[in-house]
């Protein structure tokens, strides 16, 4: 029973600017954007692609995007009369090729002057959403904004589908593309193994001991990494892919361990008679983690190899599930304590260099935050009114976006 409670504890648990301060661009001051559609308007692919493109243009947070598209000829030299009231126009066309692949062409206009023309090819129709993400990336680059490389990354989630049943799914940040790679049994906490995103770690709870596996997505082969009594979770992978932070409980109480991928050896990082879980790399030498050493769960930091720990959060009595990027830490905190109704868990952002706290969410249960590689975006899980969604926080723009899962519940994610 103790091990089940410990597992539940974990599961449900920039540059020169200070991101803990609210930074937002006024919507009224954003330039307008309209999309011109040059594809067959009645095709299913065209409708889906248009929705994704409008969504991505909104998530860029640099345009006021018109919800309605215009129908034009792709080869027209000028933008349509209806579009001339807009500051920017994005025109696209999708066509199928003889080898069953698809080509998408775009033209991007600024005040009727074309500033970008490009084509994209995919070999499978269900990958269309990644073309939309690539287009958004290129448009954003032309606009001179901070990179949105994170848009093109794949996201991996564990999706609870039934009692003691889960699926591990590779998706995009909008949950539009979904490819199930592991099905059957209870497999949770997937973590990408490297920046190439061609392998991942996950925990299998189907055997006698919780076991960590590594699966190569190119070959489909998996191999056992390590098992442990009580608990076995890979909570983070180092930037170079050579170190893992594991939560294990070989003696009954969970602690953080550092695992070397090449040698297969590990060392104990925390030594506490209570609960230490969910380790996250701040850099090569320092980690943050969740511990109940204050009598309640809170966020602490520690230098690997040192004995001392430092409390990072002094607000709230139930702070769980954290992620770190350089000097910034995002964590989940319980905002209400009601035995007769659902409680609210919000995400908060702090800096190790200031005393400011920025609340990032407002309603529901918001959990499992994860920074993008550049630290400009936070991906998280939101559970609200019996629906599970992926949430996106654009920190510099003070904007949140939600993408709901149609069926099931998201248990954890990585990107």
Helices and strands as residue ranges (DSSP letters): H 2-11, G 27-29, E 31-37, H 44-59, E 63-65, E 70-71, G 81-85, E 88-96, E 102-110, E 113-122, G 125-127, H 128-142, G 149-152, E 155-162, E 165-171, E 178-183, E 187-192, E 199-204, E 210-216, E 222-228, E 232-237, E 243-248, E 255-260, E 266-268, E 276-281, E 286-291, E 298-303, E 309-311, E 319-325, E 328-334, E 345-351, E 357-359, E 365-371, E 377-384, E 387-394, G 395-397, E 399-404, E 409-414
